[in-house]
Amino acid sequence: MKTYCRRALPLAVVLLMAAGVARLLARVDDPALPDRIILTPIGDPTSAAAVTWRGPLTTRPARAQIAAATAGPEMEKNAKELAATSAPFDAGAAKFSNHSVAFSGLRPETLYAYRVTNGSAWSEWFQFRTAAASPKPFRFLYFGDEQTELASRTPRVIRQALSDTPDARLILHGGDLTNVASSDSEWGQWFAMAGYANASILNLPAIGNHQYEKVAPDSDQRRLTSHWRSQFTLPENGVVGVEESSYTLDYQGVRFVVLNSMERIVEQASWLDMLLTGSPCKWAVVTFHHPIYSGARNRDNADIRAAWKPIFDRHKVDLVLTGHDHVYGRSDPSSGPAEGHTVYVTSVSGTKQYDAGDRKWAARFGQDLQLYQVIGIDGDRLTYEAKTADGDVYDAFEIRKGAGRARFTDRSRGLAPERLRTSK
């Protein structure tokens, strides 16, 4: 047997390599680097997007650069530089600056590269594609209740989804993104789960009850955490008083509506009715936190169902995505208590899991599962898959639209049996 010996590297080379690694590590850990960078919709997604990020509390001006993406590394040559809107933010243990820039005047269906700075250090370059000006096929992701174990067991779900759907154009979040409304460490963990993808894919978050906190320790009054509007730049086209937690976006033939199911339910009902009346989009997808039909024990949101379901029925909303119940449930619009046009889904991506309650409305149900949803739109066809943390398909259906009634096809028949809790 031959023995091979590797020639030792010269000491100078070793020292240079070590210095290079040290510089790289120092840059990765540099607190001056922009972090929590997230891309969100604002205005028309064919020509606009917003980016928000965080940095040290400093008087140096924050900025962003954007240019049409190129095949080589010369983006700066044609980059447009924009000043950021900045505000100090008290995170409790430390103070920071939050920055945001609205990109506008972009070309439809174009790949753009951008980067941001806190005034001292630039981020890496990110890329995103603007929406097409007319309906074209695309896919998007949905996550329900990420909420718990954000630094341990939940990231695998997010990363499996991103790996499984590299062409995702939007990410919808169904509320309860964190467990403690103003825990800055939890928010840091939430941002870290998706990493660069947050800065490259439009995020549409909905609030959950865990994004609300007591006004005072001895008060029953609750308010939305100040983290929300400081770290997400979202459309302000919703209901007055719940701007940026109720908003809408048209994207390549789909009207997306995000609702705040914690407050101003009646006011949002009127706005939703107006918004869906005469919509130019073929498809309508709505997301919010508290489900119309509850699948967990001792839960029912009768007030929300009474206010919003008649509007869903009247305007034939195609898909409603919710969370809150920490079980999985999906209705069949052709039968059962949720019969109608709309498919209702409640799902959970995090680790908190609940006991089953009313299941009569659900054509497919599940417990003790961490799931993500992959939804595709292609002309007259909507496809849906609910996948487990290990990438297996747990549920699936299809909706096709023609001249008459939409045709719903349940694709779960040949899948594994429902996963149900047999003992506590």
Secondary structure as UniProt FT lines:
FT   HELIX           11..28
FT   TURN            31..32
FT   STRAND          35..40
FT   TURN            45..47
FT   STRAND          49..56
FT   STRAND          63..68
FT   HELIX           75..78
FT   STRAND          80..83
FT   STRAND          85..90
FT   STRAND          95..103
FT   TURN            108..109
FT   STRAND          111..117
FT   STRAND          126..129
FT   STRAND          138..143
FT   TURN            150..153
FT   HELIX           155..164
FT   TURN            166..167
FT   STRAND          168..173
FT   TURN            181..182
FT   HELIX           184..194
FT   HELIX           195..199
FT   STRAND          202..205
FT   HELIX           209..211
FT   STRAND          212..214
FT   TURN            217..218
FT   STRAND          222..224
FT   HELIX           226..231
FT   TURN            240..241
FT   TURN            244..245
FT   STRAND          246..251
FT   TURN            252..253
FT   STRAND          254..258
FT   TURN            261..262
FT   HELIX           265..276
FT   TURN            277..278
FT   STRAND          283..287
FT   TURN            297..298
FT   HELIX           302..315
FT   STRAND          319..322
FT   STRAND          328..330
FT   TURN            333..334
FT   TURN            337..338
FT   STRAND          343..346
FT   TURN            360..361
FT   STRAND          364..366
FT   STRAND          371..378
FT   TURN            379..380
FT   STRAND          381..388
FT   TURN            389..390
FT   STRAND          393..400
FT   STRAND          407..410
FT   TURN            413..414
//
